[in-house]
Amino acid sequence: MSATLHILLLFLSWVAVAAGCHVFIRNYFLASFVAACAIVIITQAAGYLELGHLDPYWQVSALTGFFMAGIVALMVGLPFRVKRTMKDDDV
């Protein structure tokens, strides 16, 4: 597989995990935090399965990945937040 396809699959899996967290957890920031943590764990596990060992700088990649995944989770959660806010206003 090409590197572009790897990055696209990684991004799509991040979006799927973030959307799943936002569906099941109503609190916007808690869902984003849980999604970012889950994404980091999944990414590190995928790297371990591919390489057979953890990356020597896994702490740095986990921290960087947490911030990137957090941004993705916050952006994915915006439609959920708007929908829930509008639903609460209509009541």
Buried (B, 14 or more C-beta within 10 A) or exposed (E): EEEEEEEEEBEEBBBEBBBBBBEEBEEBEEBBBBBBBBBBEBBBEEBEEEEEEBEEEBEEBBEEBBEBBBEBBBEBBEEBBEEBEEEEEEE
